[in-house]
Amino acid sequence: MSVREITIEELKIALSNGSAVIDVRESDEFESGHVPTAKHVPLGTVPSNVDAFRSDAEVYVVCQAGGRSMRACEFLHDQGVTNVVNVIGG
């Protein structure tokens, strides 16, 4: 199963509907600016925070450009967490 991806524009629509977003960038990047409702789970801590991504609804995963968030989504899919969606372009 491949990871679903959306654009920034699609994320804006999802967020307006109350969807959850998790930012996997490092702390300094997150502190310099992030989606206001984003939860912060740095990429290196994803393996110990898998439950933060579990939900009955889709959870959107963001980073700077989309690479780290895709790695997080792929790891989570391997763990059976298939409700995650990668945001292309960070």
C-alpha positions in Angstrom: 0.0 0.0 0.0 1.4 3.4 -0.9 1.2 6.5 1.2 -1.4 9.0 0.2 -0.2 12.5 -0.5 -1.8 15.9 -0.7 -0.8 19.4 -1.6 -0.5 22.5 0.7 -3.8 23.8 -0.9 -5.5 20.5 -0.1 -4.2 20.7 3.5 -5.6 24.1 4.0 -9.1 22.7 3.1 -8.6 19.7 5.5 -7.5 22.0 8.3 -10.5 24.2 7.8 -12.5 21.1 8.5 -10.6 20.4 11.8 -8.2 17.7 10.6 -5.2 16.9 12.7 -1.6 17.8 11.5 1.7 16.6 12.9 5.0 18.4 12.1 8.0 16.1 12.1 10.7 18.8 11.7 13.3 19.4 14.4 12.5 21.6 17.4 14.3 24.7 16.1 12.5 24.5 12.8 9.1 24.0 14.5 9.7 27.0 16.8 10.6 29.2 13.9 7.1 28.7 12.4 4.5 26.0 12.0 0.8 25.3 11.3 -1.0 26.8 14.3 -2.8 23.6 15.2 0.2 21.3 14.5 1.4 18.8 17.1 5.2 18.5 17.2 6.7 15.0 16.9 10.3 15.3 15.6 11.2 12.6 13.0 13.7 10.9 15.2 11.0 10.4 17.9 8.4 8.9 15.6 9.2 5.3 16.5 8.5 6.0 20.2 5.4 8.1 19.5 3.5 5.9 17.0 0.3 6.2 19.1 0.3 10.0 18.5 -0.5 9.2 14.8 -3.3 6.7 15.5 -6.7 8.0 14.8 -10.0 7.0 13.2 -9.6 10.1 11.0 -6.7 11.0 8.6 -3.7 12.6 10.2 -1.6 14.9 7.9 2.1 14.8 8.3 4.3 17.8 7.4 7.9 18.9 7.3 10.0 21.4 5.4 9.7 19.9 1.9 7.9 16.6 2.2 10.9 14.2 2.5 11.0 13.6 6.2 7.2 13.5 6.4 7.2 10.8 3.7 9.7 8.8 5.7 7.6 9.1 8.8 4.5 8.0 6.9 6.3 5.0 5.4 7.5 4.0 8.8 4.0 4.3 10.2 2.5 2.3 7.4 5.0 -0.5 8.2 3.7 -0.3 11.8 0.1 -0.7 10.6 -0.8 3.0 11.0 -2.4 3.7 7.6 -4.5 6.8 8.3 -1.5 9.1 7.8 -1.2 11.4 4.7 2.0 13.1 3.5 1.9 16.8 2.7 3.9 17.4 -0.5 6.0 20.6 -0.3 6.0 21.0 3.4 
